Amino acid sequence: MHRFLESNRGLWDEWADIHAHSTWYDLESVRRGTCKLRSYEIDEVGEVDGRSLLHLQCQLGTDTVSWARRGATVTGVDFSPRAVAVARQLAADTGIEAHFVCSDVLTLPAALTGTFDIVYTSRGVLGWLPDLTRWAQVAAHFLAPGGVFYVTDIHPIAEVLDPSAAELRVSRPYFPRAEPVCHPVQGSYVDRDARVATEVEYLWPHSVAELITAVARAGLVIEFFHEFPWLDRPWPFLHKQEGLGWTLPPGGLGELPLFFSLRAGKAAAGASG
Ligand SMILES: C[S@@+](CC[C@H](N)C(=O)[O-])C[C@H]1O[C@@H](n2cnc3c(N)ncnc32)[C@H](O)[C@@H]1O
């Protein structure tokens, strides 16, 4: 396991430098005040002003900073030292007080203490994790009583599709497995022509059943699981739909869920079942 995570960490270190200079992440606009959060997640997470928020897999800190601007006291976590360095600099440049921790999410209780009102994670996170059961336990561990766990990511159904094919093609496993699936790396998702020394990425498939069972077994109460017909990134076989992101070609009856959000709560102190 260790070698897969070490390899992925090296890849994310390389990507952090590429992403920090990309128009996709556009750090300059974040410095000027642009909010990188999507309106649906702002609505679904709910009020963050005056609340503590733990952001898992925060990468460059763009969303972390955006939550802080909405009034949250933020802590970001990522296992890439390069990404954490960029995130710390972004917070410093914008005068935002944010705490960043460099750690594997799955071992975070060894690196961070305290509890949070909100645990948040988003966009491109689950596939990098070998163990969703442990991941959900970590989220539950850091939630204060009455706190909220919010996840929004690529839908497990969309993860079976080949993201570089010109036409919709099912090419990846859906059901969970212990060993990761190894894919060749071609630049980065923000720049396919970028030079990257790491040759492969290791991803773990996760099913909807696995996700929901992991969250429920961690003792959290699932409030909703929403499915969306759009993706947040331009896979070649999808069509840009203004205001929605990228969807299957319009006009036909064919539909697939491409993105999801899940919100779960930790029982308030003194609450009984
Ligand atoms: C696609 S990015 C997350 C995107 C982020 N929401 C954003 O918009 O910038 C995935 C992040 O997960 C981090 N990551 C991957 N595996 C991890 C792990 N086991 N523990 C902590 N971070 C991890 C990577 O370093 C990367 O920064």
PDBQT file of the ligand as one rigid body, heavy atoms in Angstrom, charges set to zero:
ROOT
HETATM    1  C1  LIG A 301      -8.156  16.692  -7.122  1.00  0.00    +0.000 C 
HETATM    2  S1  LIG A 301      -7.346  17.267  -5.694  1.00  0.00    +0.000 S 
HETATM    3  C2  LIG A 301      -8.623  17.906  -4.685  1.00  0.00    +0.000 C 
HETATM    4  C3  LIG A 301      -9.166  19.050  -5.329  1.00  0.00    +0.000 C 
HETATM    5  C4  LIG A 301      -9.505  20.192  -4.454  1.00  0.00    +0.000 C 
HETATM    6  N1  LIG A 301     -10.851  20.059  -3.990  1.00  0.00    +0.000 N 
HETATM    7  C5  LIG A 301      -9.355  21.398  -5.291  1.00  0.00    +0.000 C 
HETATM    8  O1  LIG A 301     -10.317  21.792  -5.962  1.00  0.00    +0.000 OA
HETATM    9  O2  LIG A 301      -8.246  21.916  -5.344  1.00  0.00    +0.000 OA
HETATM   10  C6  LIG A 301      -6.959  15.818  -4.779  1.00  0.00    +0.000 C 
HETATM   11  C7  LIG A 301      -6.022  16.109  -3.618  1.00  0.00    +0.000 C 
HETATM   12  O3  LIG A 301      -5.988  14.942  -2.794  1.00  0.00    +0.000 OA
HETATM   13  C8  LIG A 301      -4.688  14.852  -2.248  1.00  0.00    +0.000 C 
HETATM   14  N2  LIG A 301      -4.541  13.476  -1.769  1.00  0.00    +0.000 N 
HETATM   15  C9  LIG A 301      -4.566  12.340  -2.489  1.00  0.00    +0.000 A 
HETATM   16  N3  LIG A 301      -4.479  11.277  -1.681  1.00  0.00    +0.000 NA
HETATM   17  C10 LIG A 301      -4.393  11.763  -0.411  1.00  0.00    +0.000 A 
HETATM   18  C11 LIG A 301      -4.295  11.159   0.874  1.00  0.00    +0.000 A 
HETATM   19  N4  LIG A 301      -4.252   9.826   1.005  1.00  0.00    +0.000 N 
HETATM   20  N5  LIG A 301      -4.243  11.958   1.960  1.00  0.00    +0.000 NA
HETATM   21  C12 LIG A 301      -4.270  13.319   1.826  1.00  0.00    +0.000 A 
HETATM   22  N6  LIG A 301      -4.372  13.948   0.627  1.00  0.00    +0.000 NA
HETATM   23  C13 LIG A 301      -4.440  13.172  -0.468  1.00  0.00    +0.000 A 
HETATM   24  C14 LIG A 301      -3.757  15.267  -3.378  1.00  0.00    +0.000 C 
HETATM   25  O4  LIG A 301      -2.498  15.682  -2.918  1.00  0.00    +0.000 OA
HETATM   26  C15 LIG A 301      -4.582  16.382  -4.028  1.00  0.00    +0.000 C 
HETATM   27  O5  LIG A 301      -4.170  17.625  -3.537  1.00  0.00    +0.000 OA
ENDROOT
TORSDOF 0
